[in-house]
Amino acid sequence: MPSNRDLKRFCDRDGWELYKQTDHYYYRKQMPDGTIKYTKVSMGTGEITGHLWQEILKKQLQVTIEYFNSII
């Protein structure tokens, strides 16, 4: 399973904008069709487990695991 650090690295490398930093990193990315995707990344060092990771990939990042792994 990926870690919070991996998710942050993905966002930084894939062109997501860090627009707020508090106890989490908040990212957004404007897509060519004008829609905006959002995600937040914990500053913790742990792994993102099972169901939560699947939800982040599908609903927030909207990418495949293969694409995610190619970026990090």
All heavy atoms as a GROMACS GRO file, in nm:
protein
  612
    1MET      N    1   0.083  -0.119   0.000
    1MET     CA    2   0.000   0.000   0.000
    1MET      C    3   0.088   0.125   0.000
    1MET      O    4   0.192   0.128   0.063
    1MET     CB    5  -0.089   0.003   0.124
    1MET     CG    6  -0.201  -0.100   0.127
    1MET     SD    7  -0.334  -0.063   0.013
    1MET     CE    8  -0.328  -0.208  -0.087
    2PRO      N    9   0.044   0.228  -0.070
    2PRO     CA   10   0.121   0.352  -0.074
    2PRO      C   11   0.112   0.428   0.059
    2PRO      O   12   0.018   0.410   0.136
    2PRO     CB   13   0.055   0.431  -0.186
    2PRO     CG   14  -0.081   0.377  -0.196
    2PRO     CD   15  -0.073   0.233  -0.154
    3SER      N   16   0.208   0.512   0.081
    3SER     CA   17   0.211   0.595   0.202
    3SER      C   18   0.160   0.735   0.169
    3SER      O   19   0.144   0.772   0.051
    3SER     CB   20   0.354   0.604   0.255
    3SER     OG   21   0.435   0.675   0.163
    4ASN      N   22   0.139   0.812   0.272
    4ASN     CA   23   0.103   0.953   0.252
    4ASN      C   24   0.212   1.026   0.175
    4ASN      O   25   0.183   1.113   0.093
    4ASN     CB   26   0.077   1.019   0.387
    4ASN     CG   27  -0.049   0.969   0.452
    4ASN    OD1   28  -0.155   0.971   0.392
    4ASN    ND2   29  -0.039   0.921   0.574
    5ARG      N   30   0.334   0.990   0.200
    5ARG     CA   31   0.447   1.050   0.127
    5ARG      C   32   0.438   1.021  -0.023
    5ARG      O   33   0.464   1.108  -0.106
    5ARG     CB   34   0.578   0.998   0.184
    5ARG     CG   35   0.700   1.064   0.123
    5ARG     CD   36   0.826   1.013   0.186
    5ARG     NE   37   0.821   1.040   0.330
    5ARG     CZ   38   0.912   1.003   0.417
    5ARG    NH1   39   1.017   0.934   0.378
    5ARG    NH2   40   0.899   1.031   0.544
    6ASP      N   41   0.399   0.896  -0.058
    6ASP     CA   42   0.381   0.860  -0.199
    6ASP      C   43   0.271   0.943  -0.264
    6ASP      O   44   0.285   0.989  -0.378
    6ASP     CB   45   0.346   0.712  -0.213
    6ASP     CG   46   0.459   0.619  -0.172
    6ASP    OD1   47   0.578   0.660  -0.182
    6ASP    OD2   48   0.429   0.506  -0.130
    7LEU      N   49   0.160   0.962  -0.192
    7LEU     CA   50   0.049   1.040  -0.246
    7LEU      C   51   0.091   1.186  -0.267
    7LEU      O   52   0.060   1.246  -0.370
    7LEU     CB   53  -0.072   1.031  -0.153
    7LEU     CG   54  -0.196   1.110  -0.195
    7LEU    CD1   55  -0.240   1.076  -0.336
    7LEU    CD2   56  -0.309   1.085  -0.095
    8LYS      N   57   0.165   1.242  -0.174
    8LYS     CA   58   0.213   1.380  -0.190
    8LYS      C   59   0.308   1.390  -0.309
    8LYS      O   60   0.298   1.483  -0.390
    8LYS     CB   61   0.283   1.429  -0.063
    8LYS     CG   62   0.328   1.574  -0.074
    8LYS     CD   63   0.391   1.625   0.051
    8LYS     CE   64   0.427   1.772   0.046
    8LYS     NZ   65   0.478   1.825  -0.078
    9ARG      N   66   0.398   1.293  -0.322
    9ARG     CA   67   0.492   1.291  -0.435
    9ARG      C   68   0.415   1.285  -0.568
    9ARG      O   69   0.448   1.354  -0.664
    9ARG     CB   70   0.587   1.173  -0.424
    9ARG     CG   71   0.695   1.171  -0.531
    9ARG     CD   72   0.790   1.052  -0.518
    9ARG     NE   73   0.845   1.040  -0.385
    9ARG     CZ   74   0.834   0.931  -0.308
    9ARG    NH1   75   0.773   0.823  -0.352
    9ARG    NH2   76   0.888   0.928  -0.188
   10PHE      N   77   0.311   1.201  -0.573
   10PHE     CA   78   0.229   1.191  -0.693
   10PHE      C   79   0.170   1.327  -0.728
   10PHE      O   80   0.178   1.371  -0.844
   10PHE     CB   81   0.118   1.088  -0.675
   10PHE     CG   82   0.019   1.088  -0.788
   10PHE    CD1   83   0.045   1.017  -0.903
   10PHE    CD2   84  -0.099   1.161  -0.779
   10PHE    CE1   85  -0.045   1.018  -1.009
   10PHE    CE2   86  -0.189   1.164  -0.884
   10PHE     CZ   87  -0.162   1.092  -0.999
   11CYS      N   88   0.108   1.391  -0.631
   11CYS     CA   89   0.044   1.521  -0.657
   11CYS      C   90   0.146   1.623  -0.706
   11CYS      O   91   0.120   1.698  -0.801
   11CYS     CB   92  -0.027   1.570  -0.532
   11CYS     SG   93  -0.172   1.474  -0.488
   12ASP      N   94   0.262   1.627  -0.643
   12ASP     CA   95   0.365   1.723  -0.682
   12ASP      C   96   0.414   1.698  -0.824
   12ASP      O   97   0.436   1.791  -0.901
   12ASP     CB   98   0.483   1.717  -0.585
   12ASP     CG   99   0.450   1.773  -0.447
   12ASP    OD1  100   0.356   1.855  -0.436
   12ASP    OD2  101   0.518   1.733  -0.350
   13ARG      N  102   0.430   1.571  -0.861
   13ARG     CA  103   0.484   1.536  -0.992
   13ARG      C  104   0.380   1.539  -1.103
   13ARG      O  105   0.415   1.552  -1.220
   13ARG     CB  106   0.548   1.398  -0.988
   13ARG     CG  107   0.675   1.394  -0.905
   13ARG     CD  108   0.733   1.256  -0.903
   13ARG     NE  109   0.859   1.254  -0.828
   13ARG     CZ  110   0.929   1.145  -0.806
   13ARG    NH1  111   0.888   1.028  -0.853
   13ARG    NH2  112   1.041   1.151  -0.737
   14ASP      N  113   0.253   1.523  -1.068
   14ASP     CA  114   0.147   1.514  -1.169
   14ASP      C  115   0.079   1.649  -1.195
   14ASP      O  116  -0.022   1.655  -1.262
   14ASP     CB  117   0.043   1.409  -1.126
   14ASP     CG  118  -0.050   1.370  -1.237
   14ASP    OD1  119  -0.003   1.340  -1.349
   14ASP    OD2  120  -0.174   1.369  -1.213
   15GLY      N  121   0.134   1.756  -1.144
   15GLY     CA  122   0.082   1.888  -1.176
   15GLY      C  123  -0.033   1.937  -1.091
   15GLY      O  124  -0.104   2.028  -1.131
   16TRP      N  125  -0.051   1.877  -0.973
   16TRP     CA  126  -0.155   1.926  -0.882
   16TRP      C  127  -0.103   2.050  -0.811
   16TRP      O  128   0.016   2.062  -0.782
   16TRP     CB  129  -0.188   1.818  -0.779
   16TRP     CG  130  -0.261   1.700  -0.836
   16TRP    CD1  131  -0.211   1.609  -0.925
   16TRP    CD2  132  -0.394   1.659  -0.808
   16TRP    NE1  133  -0.306   1.515  -0.954
   16TRP    CE2  134  -0.419   1.544  -0.883
   16TRP    CE3  135  -0.494   1.709  -0.727
   16TRP    CZ2  136  -0.541   1.477  -0.879
   16TRP    CZ3  137  -0.615   1.643  -0.722
   16TRP    CH2  138  -0.638   1.529  -0.798
   17GLU      N  139  -0.193   2.143  -0.782
   17GLU     CA  140  -0.157   2.268  -0.714
   17GLU      C  141  -0.180   2.252  -0.563
   17GLU      O  142  -0.290   2.217  -0.520
   17GLU     CB  143  -0.245   2.380  -0.766
   17GLU     CG  144  -0.229   2.510  -0.691
   17GLU     CD  145  -0.340   2.612  -0.721
   17GLU    OE1  146  -0.435   2.580  -0.795
   17GLU    OE2  147  -0.329   2.722  -0.666
   18LEU      N  148  -0.078   2.279  -0.485
   18LEU     CA  149  -0.092   2.283  -0.339
   18LEU      C  150  -0.152   2.419  -0.306
   18LEU      O  151  -0.088   2.523  -0.323
   18LEU     CB  152   0.044   2.266  -0.271
   18LEU     CG  153   0.046   2.278  -0.119
   18LEU    CD1  154  -0.036   2.166  -0.055
   18LEU    CD2  155   0.189   2.275  -0.068
   19TYR      N  156  -0.279   2.420  -0.263
   19TYR     CA  157  -0.345   2.548  -0.240
   19TYR      C  158  -0.368   2.580  -0.094
   19TYR      O  159  -0.405   2.692  -0.062
   19TYR     CB  160  -0.477   2.558  -0.318
   19TYR     CG  161  -0.589   2.469  -0.269
   19TYR    CD1  162  -0.684   2.517  -0.179
   19TYR    CD2  163  -0.600   2.338  -0.312
   19TYR    CE1  164  -0.787   2.437  -0.134
   19TYR    CE2  165  -0.703   2.256  -0.268
   19TYR     CZ  166  -0.796   2.307  -0.180
   19TYR     OH  167  -0.897   2.226  -0.135
   20LYS      N  168  -0.346   2.484  -0.004
   20LYS     CA  169  -0.360   2.511   0.139
   20LYS      C  170  -0.279   2.407   0.215
   20LYS      O  171  -0.274   2.291   0.176
   20LYS     CB  172  -0.507   2.504   0.179
   20LYS     CG  173  -0.533   2.541   0.324
   20LYS     CD  174  -0.681   2.565   0.351
   20LYS     CE  175  -0.752   2.437   0.386
   20LYS     NZ  176  -0.889   2.459   0.435
   21GLN      N  177  -0.217   2.450   0.324
   21GLN     CA  178  -0.140   2.359   0.409
   21GLN      C  179  -0.170   2.391   0.554
   21GLN      O  180  -0.137   2.498   0.602
   21GLN     CB  181   0.009   2.374   0.379
   21GLN     CG  182   0.096   2.280   0.456
   21GLN     CD  183   0.242   2.292   0.415
   21GLN    OE1  184   0.275   2.337   0.307
   21GLN    NE2  185   0.330   2.252   0.504
   22THR      N  186  -0.235   2.297   0.621
   22THR     CA  187  -0.263   2.311   0.763
   22THR      C  188  -0.210   2.184   0.829
   22THR      O  189  -0.091   2.160   0.824
   22THR     CB  190  -0.414   2.330   0.788
   22THR    OG1  191  -0.485   2.219   0.734
   22THR    CG2  192  -0.465   2.459   0.726
   23ASP      N  193  -0.300   2.103   0.885
   23ASP     CA  194  -0.258   1.973   0.936
   23ASP      C  195  -0.258   1.868   0.825
   23ASP      O  196  -0.221   1.754   0.845
   23ASP     CB  197  -0.348   1.927   1.052
   23ASP     CG  198  -0.494   1.920   1.012
   23ASP    OD1  199  -0.534   1.992   0.919
   23ASP    OD2  200  -0.568   1.842   1.074
   24HIS      N  201  -0.302   1.909   0.705
   24HIS     CA  202  -0.299   1.828   0.584
   24HIS      C  203  -0.248   1.916   0.469
   24HIS      O  204  -0.250   2.038   0.479
   24HIS     CB  205  -0.439   1.777   0.546
   24HIS     CG  206  -0.492   1.671   0.636
   24HIS    ND1  207  -0.544   1.698   0.760
   24HIS    CD2  208  -0.500   1.536   0.618
   24HIS    CE1  209  -0.584   1.584   0.816
   24HIS    NE2  210  -0.558   1.485   0.732
   25TYR      N  211  -0.206   1.850   0.360
   25TYR     CA  212  -0.178   1.920   0.236
   25TYR      C  213  -0.305   1.911   0.152
   25TYR      O  214  -0.360   1.803   0.134
   25TYR     CB  215  -0.064   1.853   0.159
   25TYR     CG  216   0.066   1.848   0.233
   25TYR    CD1  217   0.111   1.729   0.290
   25TYR    CD2  218   0.149   1.959   0.243
   25TYR    CE1  219   0.232   1.722   0.356
   25TYR    CE2  220   0.269   1.954   0.309
   25TYR     CZ  221   0.311   1.835   0.366
   25TYR     OH  222   0.431   1.828   0.431
   26TYR      N  223  -0.352   2.023   0.099
   26TYR     CA  224  -0.471   2.026   0.016
   26TYR      C  225  -0.430   2.057  -0.128
   26TYR      O  226  -0.366   2.159  -0.153
   26TYR     CB  227  -0.569   2.132   0.066
   26TYR     CG  228  -0.630   2.098   0.199
   26TYR    CD1  229  -0.564   2.122   0.318
   26TYR    CD2  230  -0.756   2.038   0.205
   26TYR    CE1  231  -0.620   2.088   0.441
   26TYR    CE2  232  -0.814   2.005   0.327
   26TYR     CZ  233  -0.745   2.030   0.444
   26TYR     OH  234  -0.801   1.997   0.565
   27TYR      N  235  -0.468   1.969  -0.219
   27TYR     CA  236  -0.431   1.982  -0.360
   27TYR      C  237  -0.555   1.992  -0.446
   27TYR      O  238  -0.659   1.936  -0.414
   27TYR     CB  239  -0.351   1.860  -0.406
   27TYR     CG  240  -0.209   1.854  -0.358
   27TYR    CD1  241  -0.175   1.787  -0.243
   27TYR    CD2  242  -0.107   1.915  -0.432
   27TYR    CE1  243  -0.043   1.780  -0.200
   27TYR    CE2  244   0.025   1.909  -0.391
   27TYR     CZ  245   0.056   1.842  -0.275
   27TYR     OH  246   0.186   1.836  -0.234
   28ARG      N  247  -0.538   2.058  -0.562
   28ARG     CA  248  -0.642   2.059  -0.664
   28ARG      C  249  -0.574   2.056  -0.801
   28ARG      O  250  -0.458   2.097  -0.815
   28ARG     CB  251  -0.732   2.180  -0.650
   28ARG     CG  252  -0.662   2.312  -0.670
   28ARG     CD  253  -0.757   2.428  -0.644
   28ARG     NE  254  -0.680   2.553  -0.633
   28ARG     CZ  255  -0.720   2.657  -0.565
   28ARG    NH1  256  -0.836   2.656  -0.502
   28ARG    NH2  257  -0.646   2.766  -0.558
   29LYS      N  258  -0.650   2.008  -0.899
   29LYS     CA  259  -0.597   2.003  -1.035
   29LYS      C  260  -0.710   2.034  -1.132
   29LYS      O  261  -0.814   1.968  -1.129
   29LYS     CB  262  -0.539   1.866  -1.066
   29LYS     CG  263  -0.477   1.856  -1.204
   29LYS     CD  264  -0.410   1.722  -1.227
   29LYS     CE  265  -0.340   1.720  -1.361
   29LYS     NZ  266  -0.275   1.591  -1.385
   30GLN      N  267  -0.690   2.135  -1.216
   30GLN     CA  268  -0.789   2.168  -1.316
   30GLN      C  269  -0.764   2.083  -1.440
   30GLN      O  270  -0.651   2.077  -1.491
   30GLN     CB  271  -0.786   2.316  -1.353
   30GLN     CG  272  -0.896   2.352  -1.449
   30GLN     CD  273  -0.920   2.500  -1.461
   30GLN    OE1  274  -0.856   2.580  -1.395
   30GLN    NE2  275  -1.012   2.538  -1.546
   31MET      N  276  -0.868   2.019  -1.487
   31MET     CA  277  -0.860   1.932  -1.602
   31MET      C  278  -0.889   2.012  -1.729
   31MET      O  279  -0.945   2.121  -1.724
   31MET     CB  280  -0.960   1.816  -1.587
   31MET     CG  281  -0.940   1.736  -1.459
   31MET     SD  282  -0.770   1.679  -1.435
   31MET     CE  283  -0.755   1.564  -1.570
   32PRO      N  284  -0.849   1.959  -1.846
   32PRO     CA  285  -0.871   2.031  -1.972
   32PRO      C  286  -1.017   2.068  -1.998
   32PRO      O  287  -1.043   2.171  -2.061
   32PRO     CB  288  -0.820   1.933  -2.078
   32PRO     CG  289  -0.720   1.849  -2.006
   32PRO     CD  290  -0.772   1.836  -1.866
   33ASP      N  291  -1.111   1.989  -1.947
   33ASP     CA  292  -1.253   2.021  -1.969
   33ASP      C  293  -1.308   2.123  -1.869
   33ASP      O  294  -1.425   2.154  -1.870
   33ASP     CB  295  -1.338   1.894  -1.967
   33ASP     CG  296  -1.343   1.826  -1.831
   33ASP    OD1  297  -1.279   1.877  -1.735
   33ASP    OD2  298  -1.410   1.723  -1.820
   34GLY      N  299  -1.220   2.172  -1.780
   34GLY     CA  300  -1.260   2.275  -1.684
   34GLY      C  301  -1.299   2.222  -1.547
   34GLY      O  302  -1.314   2.301  -1.454
   35THR      N  303  -1.318   2.092  -1.532
   35THR     CA  304  -1.350   2.037  -1.400
   35THR      C  305  -1.227   2.044  -1.311
   35THR      O  306  -1.114   2.047  -1.359
   35THR     CB  307  -1.400   1.891  -1.409
   35THR    OG1  308  -1.297   1.810  -1.467
   35THR    CG2  309  -1.526   1.880  -1.490
   36ILE      N  310  -1.252   2.046  -1.182
   36ILE     CA  311  -1.143   2.053  -1.086
   36ILE      C  312  -1.151   1.932  -0.994
   36ILE      O  313  -1.257   1.901  -0.940
   36ILE     CB  314  -1.148   2.183  -1.004
   36ILE    CG1  315  -1.136   2.303  -1.097
   36ILE    CG2  316  -1.038   2.185  -0.898
   36ILE    CD1  317  -1.151   2.438  -1.029
   37LYS      N  318  -1.038   1.863  -0.978
   37LYS     CA  319  -1.028   1.750  -0.887
   37LYS      C  320  -0.959   1.798  -0.759
   37LYS      O  321  -0.872   1.884  -0.763
   37LYS     CB  322  -0.947   1.636  -0.948
   37LYS     CG  323  -1.005   1.581  -1.077
   37LYS     CD  324  -0.940   1.454  -1.123
   37LYS     CE  325  -0.800   1.471  -1.174
   37LYS     NZ  326  -0.745   1.349  -1.235
   38TYR      N  327  -1.001   1.741  -0.646
   38TYR     CA  328  -0.945   1.778  -0.516
   38TYR      C  329  -0.901   1.654  -0.440
   38TYR      O  330  -0.964   1.549  -0.451
   38TYR     CB  331  -1.050   1.848  -0.429
   38TYR     CG  332  -1.097   1.981  -0.482
   38TYR    CD1  333  -1.209   1.990  -0.564
   38TYR    CD2  334  -1.029   2.097  -0.450
   38TYR    CE1  335  -1.253   2.112  -0.613
   38TYR    CE2  336  -1.074   2.220  -0.497
   38TYR     CZ  337  -1.184   2.226  -0.578
   38TYR     OH  338  -1.227   2.349  -0.626
   39THR      N  339  -0.796   1.668  -0.361
   39THR     CA  340  -0.757   1.564  -0.267
   39THR      C  341  -0.684   1.630  -0.151
   39THR      O  342  -0.637   1.743  -0.161
   39THR     CB  343  -0.670   1.455  -0.333
   39THR    OG1  344  -0.658   1.343  -0.247
   39THR    CG2  345  -0.531   1.507  -0.369
   40LYS      N  346  -0.677   1.559  -0.040
   40LYS     CA  347  -0.597   1.607   0.072
   40LYS      C  348  -0.507   1.494   0.116
   40LYS      O  349  -0.540   1.376   0.104
   40LYS     CB  350  -0.682   1.660   0.187
   40LYS     CG  351  -0.753   1.558   0.268
   40LYS     CD  352  -0.826   1.626   0.383
   40LYS     CE  353  -0.896   1.523   0.470
   40LYS     NZ  354  -0.963   1.582   0.583
   41VAL      N  355  -0.389   1.531   0.166
   41VAL     CA  356  -0.287   1.434   0.203
   41VAL      C  357  -0.246   1.461   0.348
   41VAL      O  358  -0.210   1.572   0.383
   41VAL     CB  359  -0.162   1.446   0.112
   41VAL    CG1  360  -0.058   1.343   0.149
   41VAL    CG2  361  -0.201   1.437  -0.035
   42SER      N  362  -0.251   1.357   0.427
   42SER     CA  363  -0.209   1.369   0.567
   42SER      C  364  -0.059   1.397   0.574
   42SER      O  365   0.018   1.350   0.491
   42SER     CB  366  -0.240   1.239   0.641
   42SER     OG  367  -0.185   1.243   0.770
   43MET      N  368  -0.019   1.470   0.676
   43MET     CA  369   0.123   1.493   0.699
   43MET      C  370   0.186   1.376   0.775
   43MET      O  371   0.306   1.375   0.796
   43MET     CB  372   0.145   1.622   0.776
   43MET     CG  373   0.112   1.743   0.694
   43MET     SD  374   0.154   1.892   0.785
   43MET     CE  375   0.125   2.014   0.660
   44GLY      N  376   0.107   1.277   0.812
   44GLY     CA  377   0.159   1.159   0.879
   44GLY      C  378   0.245   1.075   0.786
   44GLY      O  379   0.247   1.095   0.665
   45THR      N  380   0.314   0.979   0.844
   45THR     CA  381   0.406   0.897   0.766
   45THR      C  382   0.353   0.758   0.734
   45THR      O  383   0.420   0.680   0.668
   45THR     CB  384   0.540   0.881   0.841
   45THR    OG1  385   0.513   0.821   0.967
   45THR    CG2  386   0.609   1.014   0.859
   46GLY      N  387   0.232   0.728   0.777
   46GLY     CA  388   0.179   0.594   0.762
   46GLY      C  389   0.130   0.561   0.622
   46GLY      O  390   0.127   0.645   0.532
   47GLU      N  391   0.092   0.434   0.606
   47GLU     CA  392   0.037   0.386   0.480
   47GLU      C  393  -0.112   0.418   0.472
   47GLU      O  394  -0.180   0.431   0.573
   47GLU     CB  395   0.056   0.236   0.468
   47GLU     CG  396   0.198   0.193   0.446
   47GLU     CD  397   0.210   0.044   0.419
   47GLU    OE1  398   0.115  -0.031   0.447
   47GLU    OE2  399   0.315   0.004   0.368
   48ILE      N  400  -0.159   0.428   0.349
   48ILE     CA  401  -0.302   0.445   0.322
   48ILE      C  402  -0.355   0.305   0.292
   48ILE      O  403  -0.311   0.242   0.196
   48ILE     CB  404  -0.326   0.540   0.204
   48ILE    CG1  405  -0.254   0.673   0.227
   48ILE    CG2  406  -0.475   0.562   0.183
   48ILE    CD1  407  -0.247   0.760   0.105
   49THR      N  408  -0.446   0.257   0.372
   49THR     CA  409  -0.485   0.118   0.362
   49THR      C  410  -0.610   0.095   0.279
   49THR      O  411  -0.692   0.186   0.260
   49THR     CB  412  -0.507   0.057   0.502
   49THR    OG1  413  -0.604   0.135   0.570
   49THR    CG2  414  -0.378   0.058   0.581
   50GLY      N  415  -0.624  -0.027   0.231
   50GLY     CA  416  -0.734  -0.086   0.160
   50GLY      C  417  -0.841   0.003   0.101
   50GLY      O  418  -0.823   0.066  -0.002
   51HIS      N  419  -0.956   0.006   0.167
   51HIS     CA  420  -1.074   0.074   0.114
   51HIS      C  421  -1.050   0.224   0.096
   51HIS      O  422  -1.090   0.281  -0.006
   51HIS     CB  423  -1.193   0.050   0.207
   51HIS     CG  424  -1.320   0.112   0.160
   51HIS    ND1  425  -1.387   0.067   0.048
   51HIS    CD2  426  -1.389   0.219   0.205
   51HIS    CE1  427  -1.493   0.142   0.029
   51HIS    NE2  428  -1.498   0.235   0.123
   52LEU      N  429  -0.984   0.287   0.189
   52LEU     CA  430  -0.957   0.431   0.178
   52LEU      C  431  -0.872   0.459   0.055
   52LEU      O  432  -0.899   0.552  -0.022
   52LEU     CB  433  -0.887   0.484   0.304
   52LEU     CG  434  -0.847   0.632   0.301
   52LEU    CD1  435  -0.968   0.721   0.277
   52LEU    CD2  436  -0.776   0.668   0.429
   53TRP      N  437  -0.770   0.377   0.032
   53TRP     CA  438  -0.683   0.396  -0.085
   53TRP      C  439  -0.762   0.379  -0.214
   53TRP      O  440  -0.747   0.458  -0.308
   53TRP     CB  441  -0.566   0.301  -0.079
   53TRP     CG  442  -0.482   0.307  -0.203
   53TRP    CD1  443  -0.452   0.205  -0.287
   53TRP    CD2  444  -0.417   0.423  -0.258
   53TRP    NE1  445  -0.376   0.250  -0.391
   53TRP    CE2  446  -0.353   0.383  -0.376
   53TRP    CE3  447  -0.411   0.556  -0.220
   53TRP    CZ2  448  -0.281   0.472  -0.455
   53TRP    CZ3  449  -0.339   0.645  -0.300
   53TRP    CH2  450  -0.275   0.602  -0.415
   54GLN      N  451  -0.849   0.281  -0.221
   54GLN     CA  452  -0.930   0.259  -0.341
   54GLN      C  453  -1.021   0.378  -0.368
   54GLN      O  454  -1.041   0.419  -0.483
   54GLN     CB  455  -1.011   0.130  -0.329
   54GLN     CG  456  -0.926   0.004  -0.327
   54GLN     CD  457  -0.832  -0.007  -0.446
   54GLN    OE1  458  -0.871   0.019  -0.559
   54GLN    NE2  459  -0.709  -0.045  -0.421
   55GLU      N  460  -1.078   0.435  -0.262
   55GLU     CA  461  -1.165   0.552  -0.277
   55GLU      C  462  -1.087   0.674  -0.325
   55GLU      O  463  -1.136   0.751  -0.408
   55GLU     CB  464  -1.235   0.584  -0.145
   55GLU     CG  465  -1.338   0.481  -0.104
   55GLU     CD  466  -1.456   0.475  -0.198
   55GLU    OE1  467  -1.513   0.581  -0.229
   55GLU    OE2  468  -1.490   0.364  -0.242
   56ILE      N  469  -0.967   0.694  -0.274
   56ILE     CA  470  -0.883   0.807  -0.317
   56ILE      C  471  -0.850   0.794  -0.465
   56ILE      O  472  -0.862   0.890  -0.542
   56ILE     CB  473  -0.755   0.818  -0.231
   56ILE    CG1  474  -0.791   0.860  -0.089
   56ILE    CG2  475  -0.655   0.915  -0.294
   56ILE    CD1  476  -0.677   0.850   0.010
   57LEU      N  477  -0.809   0.674  -0.507
   57LEU     CA  478  -0.776   0.652  -0.649
   57LEU      C  479  -0.896   0.678  -0.739
   57LEU      O  480  -0.887   0.748  -0.839
   57LEU     CB  481  -0.730   0.508  -0.672
   57LEU     CG  482  -0.584   0.476  -0.652
   57LEU    CD1  483  -0.561   0.327  -0.673
   57LEU    CD2  484  -0.495   0.556  -0.742
   58LYS      N  485  -1.010   0.623  -0.702
   58LYS     CA  486  -1.128   0.626  -0.788
   58LYS      C  487  -1.200   0.761  -0.787
   58LYS      O  488  -1.234   0.814  -0.893
   58LYS     CB  489  -1.226   0.518  -0.743
   58LYS     CG  490  -1.350   0.508  -0.827
   58LYS     CD  491  -1.440   0.396  -0.777
   58LYS     CE  492  -1.568   0.388  -0.857
   58LYS     NZ  493  -1.656   0.283  -0.808
   59LYS      N  494  -1.220   0.819  -0.670
   59LYS     CA  495  -1.305   0.938  -0.660
   59LYS      C  496  -1.228   1.071  -0.658
   59LYS      O  497  -1.280   1.172  -0.703
   59LYS     CB  498  -1.392   0.930  -0.536
   59LYS     CG  499  -1.494   0.817  -0.547
   59LYS     CD  500  -1.588   0.816  -0.430
   59LYS     CE  501  -1.692   0.706  -0.449
   59LYS     NZ  502  -1.785   0.699  -0.338
   60GLN      N  503  -1.107   1.070  -0.604
   60GLN     CA  504  -1.032   1.196  -0.595
   60GLN      C  505  -0.930   1.210  -0.706
   60GLN      O  506  -0.934   1.306  -0.783
   60GLN     CB  507  -0.966   1.208  -0.458
   60GLN     CG  508  -1.066   1.216  -0.345
   60GLN     CD  509  -1.001   1.222  -0.207
   60GLN    OE1  510  -0.881   1.242  -0.193
   60GLN    NE2  511  -1.082   1.202  -0.105
   61LEU      N  512  -0.838   1.115  -0.716
   61LEU     CA  513  -0.735   1.124  -0.820
   61LEU      C  514  -0.789   1.089  -0.957
   61LEU      O  515  -0.745   1.143  -1.058
   61LEU     CB  516  -0.618   1.031  -0.786
   61LEU     CG  517  -0.549   1.052  -0.651
   61LEU    CD1  518  -0.436   0.954  -0.635
   61LEU    CD2  519  -0.502   1.195  -0.634
   62GLN      N  520  -0.883   0.994  -0.962
   62GLN     CA  521  -0.943   0.947  -1.087
   62GLN      C  522  -0.839   0.895  -1.185
   62GLN      O  523  -0.837   0.932  -1.303
   62GLN     CB  524  -1.030   1.056  -1.150
   62GLN     CG  525  -1.143   1.101  -1.060
   62GLN     CD  526  -1.220   1.220  -1.112
   62GLN    OE1  527  -1.201   1.263  -1.226
   62GLN    NE2  528  -1.306   1.275  -1.029
   63VAL      N  529  -0.749   0.811  -1.132
   63VAL     CA  530  -0.645   0.747  -1.213
   63VAL      C  531  -0.638   0.599  -1.179
   63VAL      O  532  -0.691   0.556  -1.077
   63VAL     CB  533  -0.506   0.811  -1.191
   63VAL    CG1  534  -0.506   0.958  -1.231
   63VAL    CG2  535  -0.458   0.796  -1.048
   64THR      N  536  -0.570   0.523  -1.263
   64THR     CA  537  -0.548   0.382  -1.235
   64THR      C  538  -0.426   0.366  -1.144
   64THR      O  539  -0.341   0.457  -1.137
   64THR     CB  540  -0.522   0.302  -1.364
   64THR    OG1  541  -0.401   0.350  -1.424
   64THR    CG2  542  -0.639   0.316  -1.462
   65ILE      N  543  -0.416   0.252  -1.081
   65ILE     CA  544  -0.298   0.224  -0.997
   65ILE      C  545  -0.171   0.221  -1.083
   65ILE      O  546  -0.065   0.263  -1.038
   65ILE     CB  547  -0.317   0.094  -0.915
   65ILE    CG1  548  -0.204   0.077  -0.813
   65ILE    CG2  549  -0.323  -0.027  -1.007
   65ILE    CD1  550  -0.202   0.180  -0.704
   66GLU      N  551  -0.183   0.177  -1.207
   66GLU     CA  552  -0.068   0.172  -1.297
   66GLU      C  553  -0.017   0.314  -1.327
   66GLU      O  554   0.103   0.338  -1.325
   66GLU     CB  555  -0.103   0.099  -1.428
   66GLU     CG  556  -0.130  -0.048  -1.412
   66GLU     CD  557  -0.271  -0.081  -1.361
   66GLU    OE1  558  -0.361   0.007  -1.364
   66GLU    OE2  559  -0.291  -0.196  -1.318
   67TYR      N  560  -0.109   0.406  -1.352
   67TYR     CA  561  -0.070   0.544  -1.377
   67TYR      C  562  -0.006   0.605  -1.252
   67TYR      O  563   0.098   0.669  -1.259
   67TYR     CB  564  -0.190   0.629  -1.422
   67TYR     CG  565  -0.152   0.773  -1.449
   67TYR    CD1  566  -0.087   0.808  -1.567
   67TYR    CD2  567  -0.178   0.873  -1.356
   67TYR    CE1  568  -0.050   0.939  -1.592
   67TYR    CE2  569  -0.142   1.004  -1.379
   67TYR     CZ  570  -0.078   1.036  -1.496
   67TYR     OH  571  -0.040   1.166  -1.520
   68PHE      N  572  -0.069   0.583  -1.137
   68PHE     CA  573  -0.016   0.633  -1.010
   68PHE      C  574   0.128   0.585  -0.990
   68PHE      O  575   0.218   0.664  -0.962
   68PHE     CB  576  -0.103   0.588  -0.893
   68PHE     CG  577  -0.055   0.635  -0.760
   68PHE    CD1  578  -0.091   0.759  -0.712
   68PHE    CD2  579   0.029   0.555  -0.682
   68PHE    CE1  580  -0.045   0.804  -0.589
   68PHE    CE2  581   0.075   0.600  -0.560
   68PHE     CZ  582   0.038   0.724  -0.512
   69ASN      N  583   0.150   0.456  -1.007
   69ASN     CA  584   0.283   0.398  -0.987
   69ASN      C  585   0.385   0.450  -1.088
   69ASN      O  586   0.503   0.462  -1.056
   69ASN     CB  587   0.277   0.246  -0.992
   69ASN     CG  588   0.212   0.187  -0.869
   69ASN    OD1  589   0.211   0.247  -0.762
   69ASN    ND2  590   0.154   0.069  -0.884
   70SER      N  591   0.341   0.484  -1.208
   70SER     CA  592   0.435   0.535  -1.309
   70SER      C  593   0.482   0.677  -1.275
   70SER      O  594   0.589   0.719  -1.319
   70SER     CB  595   0.371   0.533  -1.448
   70SER     OG  596   0.274   0.636  -1.461
   71ILE      N  597   0.403   0.750  -1.198
   71ILE     CA  598   0.438   0.888  -1.161
   71ILE      C  599   0.526   0.894  -1.037
   71ILE      O  600   0.618   0.975  -1.030
   71ILE     CB  601   0.311   0.973  -1.140
   71ILE    CG1  602   0.227   0.978  -1.267
   71ILE    CG2  603   0.344   1.114  -1.093
   71ILE    CD1  604   0.292   1.043  -1.385
   72ILE      N  605   0.497   0.809  -0.938
   72ILE     CA  606   0.575   0.817  -0.816
   72ILE      C  607   0.710   0.754  -0.838
   72ILE      O  608   0.805   0.781  -0.778
   72ILE     CB  609   0.505   0.755  -0.693
   72ILE    CG1  610   0.484   0.606  -0.709
   72ILE    CG2  611   0.377   0.827  -0.663
   72ILE    CD1  612   0.448   0.536  -0.580
   0.00000   0.00000   0.00000
